[in-house]
């Protein structure tokens, strides 16, 4: 990690005689406060930015000179209470036993006493004594305390920044830049490409969608399941699913057939008046010249799904890894055949850390572990085709090809309708 920081984000010590020291400080300050503006809009963005910024701070803090670290800590005026010699003797062996880093015969520089909530990492790792709601932290564990304090102060600053954001809405120069930065932070951007989505040689029609849904990512499986259950989807769900079907190679004519059959509880007149035009518009068949030239809308990438407004009552659009409760998500995954405890535990951890696309890729790798092993062992695919999936349509194509490896090699990719 240090070589990467040195290359892209160099930051010499204060005592350094580097000619670039001031420029490094300016660049570091500018970038931090620009990102603070970009990622303070929502609680989700604030939490994720704070976590990553704390990790960067920890790396830099540990890499700093001892004297500069101590000078920095002294400047913070932290409310840490140093344990007196009398109290240390009263705690006696309990204090030593609860401090794994202490060794007999070793000179210990002392302990600090802080509220245990300020050092959850040390408490969780059983590296400190907890008594009377206080954690007794050895001086050598000071890093955890400093990083924790950094996180708390940054969280408070982000909250204040979020209150000032409405004032920026009137500035059409800065707002688009900040919005772009925050959206890129949620998941790496992935532009739609037909070559990454459409399966060459496979004929996809309305009748084949049910059988093909086994290869859909959870977001599209959820929409398909709700559609079959209720014979209806609300607007944003219809648009998300229509664009996905368009992306996997379903023609406009077949898409219209698919939706008409799916909306089986309504009459033709109602379908033609209220739904048909929107489907044609998504394909670029109607609308203005720009829409026609652009062939309609582009299928949504994971980034788009993660940054859109969450679904309301009766709606099903978006990414289930983000919009579902954890318990509901786990039950849904189990219903689709994901039963491995370690995988489900990993999904829980990914979701807790807001790494939704990582959770989705984890499930994909579990569902295709045998096929992926074969591809890797026999070197059937180039490494680029096994990169992290960042688009629902890429998920579908990769799943379909993996589950049909024999047919791919023989050239027989007929799709049953």
N, C-alpha and C positions, 0 to 999 in steps of 0.2 A: 504493500500500500504506500509506503514511504516514497519509492521511486515515482509513483504516479502523482503524488502530491507535489513532489519536487519539480516535476515536469510541468504540470498544469496549474498548480496553486502554490507556488513557492512562498514561504513566509519565514524569513530569517529571524533569529533572536534579536531582542532589543540591543544586546551588547555587540551584535555583529557590525562589522565595518563595511558591509556590503553597500555598494553604490546604488543598488536598486531597492534598498530597504523602505524608503518612503513611498515609492511607487507600488511596492507590494502591499503596504498598509492601505493605501488609497483603494487599490483594486479589491482588496478583501472587504473593506468597509462598503464600497459601492455595491458589490455583488450581494453582500448580506442584506442590506436594507432594500435593495430592489426585490430580492426574493421574499423578504418579509412582507412587502406590499402585495406581491403576487399570491402568496400562500396564506393570507390571513382572512380570506373571504368566508370560509366555512370551517366548522369545527374539525371536519375530517382532514382538510388541507393543513390546518394549524397543527394538529396532532402529528401528522406524518412529517411535516417540515421540522418541527421541534425535535422529533426523535432522530432524524438524520443529521441535523445541525449539531446535536449533542454528541453524536458519534464522531463527527469531524473535530469538534472541540476536544474530545477526549484524546484523540490521536495527537493533536497539536500540543495539548497540555503535557502528555507523557513524554513528548519529544523535546520539551523545553528544558533549559538548564535549571538545576535545583534552586539556585539563588533567585532566578527570575520567577520560578513557580511560587516560591515563598513570598516574594514581594507582591506578586499578583494576589495571593490569598489574603495577605495583610491588608491590601487596599480594599477588599470587599467588605470589611467590617462585619464579618459573619457572627451570628449569635451562637457560637459553639463554646460550650463550657468545658474547660480543661479539668480532668479528674485530679483531685488533690491526692497527695501521698497518703493522707489519712484515709480517704475513701478507698483508695486502691488497696490498702492493707486490710480494710474491713471486708472488701469483696474477696480478697485472697485468691484461693485456688479456683474459685468459680470464674473469675475474670480470665485467668490463664487458660483454663480448660476450654473456654468459649472463644479463644483467640488462636485458631490453628497456625497463624503466621508467627506466633511467639515460640521461641525455642529456648530451652534451658541454657543459662550461661550467656545468653545474648543480651546485649544492652538494648532495652526498649525505651524509646524516647518519650513514651507516655500514651495516654488515651484521651479522647474527647467524648463528651456526653451530649447527645443530641436526641431529638424526638425520633422514635424508630421509623415513623413514616417517611423521614427524609433520606433513609438509606435502605429502601426495600430490597435492593440487589444484595446487600450484605446480610440482611436478615434472612432472605430466602436461601442464601448459600450457607447459613449457619456459621458465619464467620465473625459474629459479634455476640456479646452478652446483652440480652434484653431484660431489663428489670425496671418496674415502675414506669412503664411506657417510654423508657429511655434506652437508647442503644449506646453501648460503650465501644467506641471505635478506636482502634490503634492508629497512631499517627501515620503509619505506612499505608493505611487504607484511605488516606485523605482524598485520593483521586475520586472515589465514588461519591464522597460528600460534595466535592467541588462540582463535579458533573451534574449531580442532582440539583444543586443550587443554581447552576447555569440553566438547566431545563426549566426550573420554576420561574426564574426571572424572564426567560424568553417567552414562556407561556403567557405571563402577565403582559409583556410587551406586545405580543401578537393580538391579545384580546383588545388592548387599547388601539392598535392599528386598525383592527376590523371596524371599530366604531367610527374611524375617520374616513373609511373607504367611500361612503356615499358621496363625499365631497369631490371625489375623482370622477364620478360618473359623467360630469359635464365636460370633462377633458377627453375629447375623442382621439387625442394623440397617444396618450399613455394607456388608457383602459384596454384597447385591443392587444397591446403588447403584454400586459399583465395577465390577461385572460389566456393568451396563447401559452405563456409560461406555466400557468397553473394546470392547464389541460395536459400539457406534455409531461407533467410530473406524475399524473395518475397512472399512466402506463405508457410505455414507448409507443410513438405513433406508428401506424402501419397503414399505408395507402392500399386501397383495393387494386388488385391486378387480376385480370381474368385468368392469366396463366397460373396463378396461385390458387384458383378456386374452381374453375371449370374442368371437368374430367374429360379429356380427349377420348373420343370413341364411345362415350356413354350417352345413351339417349334417355333423357329425363322428362317424364310427363306427369300430369296431375295424378294419375293412378299409382305412380311409384313413390309418392312422397311418404306415405305411411311406412313402407318398408325401409326407406332411406333414413327415416327419422332416428334410427338407432345410431347413426353416425353424426348426428347433430350435437353441438355443444349444449350444455345445460340451459343456456338462455333460450335457444331455439326449441329444445325439447319441451321446455316449460310452456312456450307459446303454442306449440303443436298440441300438447296435452290439454291445455285450457280450451283451445279451439274445438277439439274433439269432444270435450266434456260439455261445453256450453253452446256449441254451434255458433259461436260469435267471439270476436275480439274487439276491444275498443280501439280508437284511432291510432294511438302511438304503437300499440302492439301489432296492429295490422300493417302499419308502415314498416316497422322493424322486420317483421316476418316476410313481407312482400319483397323487400330489398334483398334479404338473405336468399330467398328462393330464386329471385332474378340472378343473383350472384353465382348460384350453383349451376345455372344453365337452363332454368325453366323459362320457356318462351312466354311472351305476353298472352298468346292464345291459350296455352295450357294453364297459365296462372289464373286467367279469368274463369276457366273451367274449374280449377281447384277451389277458388273462393266461392263460386256459385254453389258447388256441391257441398262445401263446408257450411255455408249459411243456409242450411236446408229448411229452417223454420220460417223463412220469410218468402214473400212472393217475388216474382221476377220484376215487377214494376218497382218495388222498393229497392231491390238490389241494383237495378239499372240507374235509378235516380240518386241513390245515396252512397253507393260504394264503387261502382264500375269506373267512374271517371277518375277517382283517386288512384286506382290501380294502373290505369292507362297513363296517368300523369307521372307516376313513379318510374314507368318504363320510358318516358319521353315521347309517348305516342300523341299526346295532346299538350296544350300549354303554349307558352311563348316560344319565340324562335330560339332563345338561349336554352330553354329546357329541351327542346327537340334536338338542337345541335349537340347538346351534352348527353343525349340519350337518357334523360331523366336523372334520378338520384343515384348516388353511389352507395352500395351496401355499407352498413355501419361497422366500424372497427371497434375493438374492445374499449379503446380510449373514449370513443363517442358514447358507448353504452354506460360507461362509468361516470361520465360527467354530465349526463342529461338529468333532468328533474326526476326524482324517484316516483314510482308508480303510486297512484292514489287508490281509493276503494274501487274494486272491480277491474283494475288495470293489471297488466302482466308484463309490461315491457321492462327493459333494463337488464342488468346482470344479477342473477340470483345470488351469487357469492357476496354481493354487496347489499342487495335489497331484502333478502330473506333473513329471518332470525337464525341464529346458529343452530338451534334445535331443529327448526323446520328444514334448514339446508341439509343437515345430516340425515334426517328422515328421507328427504327427497333423493339424496345420493344413494342411500341404502335401497330405496325402491328401484333405482336404476341398476343395481347390482354391485355397488361398491360396499364391500363388507369388511375389508381389511382394517383392523383397529388402528394400525400405525398410519395408514393413509388418512383415515378420518381424523386422527389426532393432528396430523400435519395440516389438514385443511382448516381445522379449528385455529391452529397457530397462525396460519397464513392470513385468515380472515381477521384475527385479532390485530395483526400487524398491517391490515389493509392492503395486503399483497394479493388482490383478488385474481389477477391473471396468473399468478404463480400457483394458486390453489387449483385453478382450472387446468393448468398444465400438469399438475400433480395427478389429478384424476385421469387425464388423458393417458399419461404414461402407465398408470395402473391398468387401465382398460385395454391397453395395447402392448403390455410388457413382453409377451411371447413374440409378437410380430416385430417389435422394435429390436429385440435381441437378435432375431434372424437377420434383419436388415443390417445391423451393426457387425455381426459376426461374419456375414458373407459380403460385406461392403457393397450392398446393392444400391444404396443411395449416397449422393454426396453429402458432406456434413451440413451444408447450408440448408438442406431440406429437412434437417432435424433440429433446427433452431427453435427457440421459444415461440409458441403460437401467440399471435397478437391480433388475430382476426377470426371471427366465427366461420367465415367461408374457408379460410385456410385449415381450420380444425376439421371441417367436413371433408375436404378433399384428402387430407392426410389420413383421416380415419378410414375413409372408403378404400383408399389404395392399400393401406396396411391390411385391412380385413379381406382384401381380394388380391393378395400378392401373387397367387398362382395364376389368376385370370389376367393380371397385368402383364406377367411374363409371357403368357400365351396370346395376348392381344384380344381375349374374349371378355369384354366388359359390358355385356348386355345387362340391362337393369330390368328386373321383373316388375311388371305393372300389376 
